Amino acid sequence: MLFLVTNDDGYLAPGIKALARALDSVGDVVVVAPDREQSATSHSLTLHHPLRIRQTADNEYHVDGTPTDCVMLAVSALLEQQPDFVFSGINHGGNMGEDILYSGTVSAAMEGTILGIPSIAISLSRGNEQWIEGYESVVRRLAEEIAQEPVDETFPADTLLNINLPDRDPNDVRGIKVTSLGKRMYKDPVVTDVDPHGKPYYWIGGGAPTWEGPEGSDFLAVQAGYISITPIQLDLTNHGAIPDLKRWEDVSLWGER
C-alpha cells in the first residue's frame, strides 16, 4: 500500500514528520510537500512559472509550489504508480467550518479526491506541538482502520475525510465523532496600522474566532475532546435551492416575461 503525504506547513514541519512516521508501519510512504509554509493558499495552482522538485531524502521531496501543486506533480510526474491514499497534515491548527475553504491542507486532499484517490486531511486544533508526537499512535490506528475499510463505503464519490484532533493529551481523547461543518466568525479580522514611513498597511488574520453550529458539528466535538471526522464533498451545489430558483428560467433576457 502506498501513501502520498503532503501538507501546507512545509516539509520540515513537525506535523508532517509525525504523519509520515505514523503511516510508515501501515504501508510505503512518499512525502511530497511544499518547500516553505503555504498556509491559506486554498486550492491554488502555480501556472505562471515552472516548478522544481528536489529530493531531500529517500522518498522525501519538496516543491517550490502550493499543496495542490505537490499532489498534482506527485501523481502526474513523480510517482511510478498511483498512491492508494493521499494524507495531508498534520496541520498546525484546526481546519473546521469555513476554514476548509482557505486551507491548503484540506485543498491538497481535495486535489487527491479530484484525481480519484481516497484522501484524508488531518489537523491539530490550536496546533499545540507538544501533542503532535503523542498523536502518532492515534493517527496510525485511524490509518489502519481506513485502509481496511471498503473504499467505496468510506469514500463515496467525490468525498474526502476531514479529521480534526482536539488540543489535549492524546491519552485523554474521549473518542471519535462523525460530524458536520460548524460556522466560524472572526471579530476584527483585518489589522490596520501605519508603517515607519507613515503609510497605512493592512494585515489579514487578526482577531480571535468564535464558533457556532448545531449539535454534531466539528468544533463542538473537538471542544468536547473528541476527534472529529467530517465527510466533505466536492459538489458545492445547494440542491435544495434549485426548485425555488427554477423561476429564473421563465425570465426573458430581452425584457418580456
C-alpha positions in Angstrom: 0.0 0.0 0.0 1.4 3.4 -1.0 0.6 6.6 0.9 1.3 10.1 -0.6 1.9 12.5 2.3 1.8 16.3 1.9 0.8 19.4 3.9 0.7 23.2 3.8 3.2 23.9 6.6 6.2 22.8 4.6 8.2 19.6 4.5 10.2 20.5 7.7 7.1 20.9 9.9 6.8 18.5 12.9 3.3 17.6 11.9 4.2 16.1 8.5 7.2 14.2 10.1 4.8 12.7 12.7 2.3 11.8 10.0 4.9 10.1 7.8 6.2 8.1 10.8 2.6 7.1 11.7 1.9 5.7 8.2 5.3 4.0 7.8 4.2 0.9 9.6 1.0 0.7 7.6 2.5 0.9 4.1 5.1 2.7 1.9 5.3 6.4 2.4 6.4 9.1 -0.1 6.4 12.7 1.1 5.9 15.5 -1.5 5.4 18.8 0.3 5.9 22.5 -0.2 9.4 23.8 0.5 8.0 26.5 2.7 4.8 27.4 4.6 1.8 27.6 2.3 -1.0 28.1 4.8 -4.3 29.6 3.5 -3.3 29.0 -0.2 -6.6 27.2 -0.7 -6.7 25.2 -3.9 -4.3 27.5 -5.9 -2.2 26.1 -8.7 1.1 27.6 -9.9 0.5 28.4 -13.6 2.9 31.3 -14.4 6.3 29.9 -13.7 7.9 26.4 -13.8 8.0 24.3 -10.7 11.1 22.4 -9.3 11.0 19.1 -7.4 14.0 18.5 -5.1 14.8 15.3 -3.2 15.9 15.7 0.3 16.0 12.0 1.5 14.7 8.6 0.4 11.1 9.0 -0.6 11.1 12.6 0.5 10.7 15.6 -1.9 9.9 19.2 -1.7 8.3 21.5 -4.3 8.5 25.3 -4.7 4.7 25.5 -5.0 1.4 25.0 -3.3 0.0 21.9 -1.6 -2.2 21.4 -4.7 0.9 21.6 -6.9 2.5 18.9 -4.8 -0.3 16.4 -5.2 -0.7 17.0 -8.9 3.1 16.8 -9.6 3.5 13.7 -7.4 0.7 11.8 -9.1 1.2 13.1 -12.7 5.0 13.4 -12.9 6.9 11.9 -9.9 5.4 8.6 -8.8 5.6 5.5 -10.9 2.3 4.2 -9.5 -0.8 6.0 -8.3 -0.9 6.1 -4.5 -3.6 4.2 -2.7 -4.3 7.2 -0.4 -3.3 10.8 0.0 -2.8 12.0 3.6 -2.4 15.8 4.2 -1.2 17.1 7.5 -0.8 17.0 10.4 -1.7 20.7 10.1 -0.6 23.0 12.9 -4.0 24.4 13.7 -7.6 23.2 13.2 -9.4 23.2 9.9 -13.1 23.3 10.8 -16.1 25.2 9.4 -15.2 27.7 6.7 -11.5 27.0 7.3 -11.8 24.3 4.7 -12.3 26.9 2.0 -9.0 28.6 2.8 -6.9 25.6 4.0 -4.0 24.4 1.9 -4.1 21.2 4.0 -7.7 20.4 3.0 -7.2 21.5 -0.6 -4.3 19.0 -1.0 -6.8 16.3 0.0 -9.3 17.8 -2.4 -6.8 17.5 -5.2 -6.3 13.9 -4.4 -10.0 13.4 -4.5 -10.3 15.1 -7.9 -7.6 12.7 -9.1 -9.7 9.7 -8.0 -7.6 8.9 -4.9 -9.1 8.4 -1.4 -7.8 11.4 0.6 -7.7 12.5 4.2 -6.8 15.8 5.7 -5.7 15.8 9.4 -5.3 18.9 11.6 -4.5 19.5 15.2 -6.7 22.1 16.9 -4.6 25.1 18.0 -1.5 23.5 16.6 0.0 22.7 20.0 3.2 20.9 19.0 3.6 19.2 22.4 0.8 16.8 21.4 1.9 16.1 17.9 4.3 13.3 18.6 1.8 11.7 21.0 -0.8 11.6 18.3 1.3 9.4 16.1 -0.2 6.2 17.5 -3.7 7.6 17.2 -3.2 8.6 13.5 -1.6 5.1 12.9 -4.7 3.5 14.3 -7.0 5.6 12.2 -4.9 4.9 9.1 -5.1 1.1 9.8 -8.8 1.3 10.1 -9.3 3.4 7.0 -7.0 1.1 4.9 -9.0 -1.9 5.9 -12.5 -0.5 5.2 -14.1 -0.8 1.8 -13.0 2.3 -0.1 -16.4 2.8 -1.8 -18.1 2.9 1.7 -15.6 5.1 3.4 -15.1 7.4 0.4 -18.3 7.9 -1.6 -17.7 9.5 -5.0 -16.0 13.0 -4.8 -15.7 12.8 -1.0 -12.7 13.3 1.3 -12.4 12.9 5.1 -11.5 16.0 7.1 -10.1 15.0 10.6 -9.5 17.4 13.4 -7.7 16.3 16.6 -8.5 18.0 19.9 -5.9 20.2 21.6 -5.2 17.9 24.5 -3.1 15.0 25.6 -3.9 12.1 23.2 -4.3 9.8 26.2 -7.3 12.0 27.2 -9.1 11.9 23.9 -12.7 10.8 24.5 -13.3 9.0 21.2 -14.4 9.8 17.7 -17.4 11.8 16.4 -18.6 11.9 12.8 -19.6 15.5 12.3 -20.9 18.2 10.1 -19.2 21.6 9.5 -19.7 24.3 12.1 -19.6 28.0 11.4 -16.6 30.2 12.2 -16.7 34.0 12.7 -13.9 36.5 13.2 -14.2 39.8 15.0 -11.9 42.5 13.5 -10.2 40.1 11.0 -8.1 42.9 9.5 -5.5 44.8 11.5 -4.8 48.3 10.2 -1.7 50.2 11.2 0.9 52.7 9.9 4.5 51.7 8.9 7.6 53.6 9.8 7.2 55.7 6.7 3.8 56.9 7.6 1.9 54.7 5.1 -1.0 52.6 6.2 -0.9 48.8 5.9 -3.4 46.1 6.4 -2.8 42.6 7.9 -5.4 39.9 7.4 -5.7 37.4 10.2 -6.3 39.5 13.3 -8.9 38.7 15.9 -9.9 35.5 17.6 -12.5 33.2 16.0 -15.8 32.4 17.6 -17.8 29.3 16.6 -21.4 28.3 16.3 -23.2 25.3 14.9 -25.7 22.6 15.6 -25.2 19.6 17.8 -22.9 17.2 15.9 -20.8 19.9 14.3 -17.0 19.6 14.2 -16.0 22.4 16.6 -18.3 21.1 19.3 -16.8 17.6 19.0 -13.3 18.9 19.2 -14.1 21.3 22.1 -15.5 18.3 24.0 -12.3 16.3 23.5 -13.3 14.1 20.6 -11.7 13.5 17.3 -13.9 15.0 14.6 -14.3 13.2 11.2 -16.3 15.2 8.7 -17.0 13.9 5.2 -16.5 16.7 2.7 -18.0 16.5 -0.8 -16.6 18.4 -3.8 -20.1 19.3 -5.1 -20.9 22.7 -3.6 -24.3 22.9 -5.3 -27.2 23.8 -2.9 -29.6 21.2 -4.4 -32.4 22.2 -2.1 -32.4 25.8 -3.6 -32.8 24.6 -7.2 -36.6 24.2 -7.2 -37.1 27.8 -5.9 -34.6 29.2 -8.3 -36.3 27.5 -11.3 -38.5 30.6 -11.6 -35.5 32.3 -13.2 -35.9 30.0 -16.2 -39.1 31.9 -17.0 -37.3 35.3 -17.1 -36.7 36.7 -20.6 -33.3 38.2 -21.2 -35.0 40.6 -23.7 -37.4 42.2 -21.4 -40.5 40.0 -21.7 -41.7 37.6 -19.0 
